Amino acid sequence: MHELSLADGILKTVLQAAEKEGATKIKSIKIEMGEILLVNAEQLTFCFDVISKDTIAEGAELDITYLKPRVLCNKCRKEFEIVSDNDLPILSMIC
């Protein structure tokens, strides 16, 4: 369950940023992560809710956006988005 370690890293990062900015409450946290990480948003939110208890981040909403994986063609160096497993091996449409 890597969601717990991710939640811990997120909490540490936002608490450091909040302290630096002099914030007294964290209401929401925007997170962008790649779909390929296979992170379960419900588990991540649950873990975050548990470990953020009694901190200024308690009750903060996690606003999670999943990003499609992007790859670089080894041949033509063009960057493109992977839509499905059928897009592999990693060559662009040009190649």
C-alpha positions in Angstrom: 0.0 0.0 0.0 2.2 2.8 -1.3 -0.7 5.3 -0.8 0.4 5.7 2.9 3.9 6.7 2.0 2.6 9.1 -0.7 0.2 10.6 1.8 3.0 11.1 4.2 5.2 12.8 1.6 2.3 15.1 0.6 1.6 16.0 4.2 5.3 16.8 5.0 5.6 18.9 1.8 2.4 21.0 2.5 3.2 21.5 6.1 6.7 22.8 5.2 5.2 25.1 2.6 2.5 26.3 5.0 5.1 27.0 7.7 7.3 28.9 5.2 4.3 31.0 4.1 2.9 31.5 7.7 -0.4 29.7 6.9 -2.6 28.6 9.8 -4.9 26.3 7.9 -4.7 24.2 4.7 -8.1 23.8 3.0 -7.2 22.0 -0.2 -4.3 20.5 -1.9 -4.0 20.1 -5.7 -2.1 17.0 -6.8 -1.2 16.0 -10.4 0.1 12.5 -10.8 0.6 10.1 -13.7 -2.0 7.3 -14.3 0.9 4.9 -14.6 1.5 5.2 -10.8 -1.7 3.2 -10.2 -2.6 5.3 -7.1 -6.0 4.6 -5.7 -7.5 8.1 -4.9 -9.8 6.7 -2.2 -7.0 5.0 -0.4 -4.7 8.0 -0.7 -7.5 10.3 0.7 -8.2 7.9 3.5 -4.5 7.7 4.5 -4.1 11.5 4.2 -7.1 12.0 6.5 -5.7 9.7 9.1 -2.2 11.1 9.2 -3.2 14.8 8.9 -5.4 14.6 12.1 -4.4 17.2 14.6 -2.4 19.2 12.0 -3.3 22.4 10.1 -4.1 20.1 7.1 -6.8 18.2 9.0 -9.9 18.2 6.8 -8.1 19.4 3.7 -9.5 18.3 0.4 -7.2 16.4 -2.0 -7.9 17.6 -5.5 -6.3 14.9 -7.6 -5.8 15.1 -11.3 -4.5 12.1 -13.2 -2.2 12.8 -16.2 -1.8 10.5 -19.2 1.7 9.1 -19.6 3.9 10.9 -22.1 6.9 9.2 -23.8 9.7 10.2 -26.0 10.3 8.3 -29.3 13.8 6.8 -29.2 14.1 7.3 -32.9 12.7 10.7 -33.9 12.7 12.2 -30.4 9.0 13.3 -30.7 7.0 13.4 -27.5 3.6 11.8 -27.5 0.9 10.5 -25.2 0.3 6.8 -24.6 -3.4 6.0 -25.0 -3.3 2.2 -24.4 -1.0 -0.8 -24.1 -1.3 -1.2 -27.8 0.8 1.9 -28.3 3.9 0.0 -27.3 6.7 -0.4 -28.4 7.5 3.2 -28.0 7.8 4.6 -31.5 5.9 7.7 -32.6 3.3 7.6 -35.4 5.9 9.1 -37.7 8.3 6.3 -37.2 
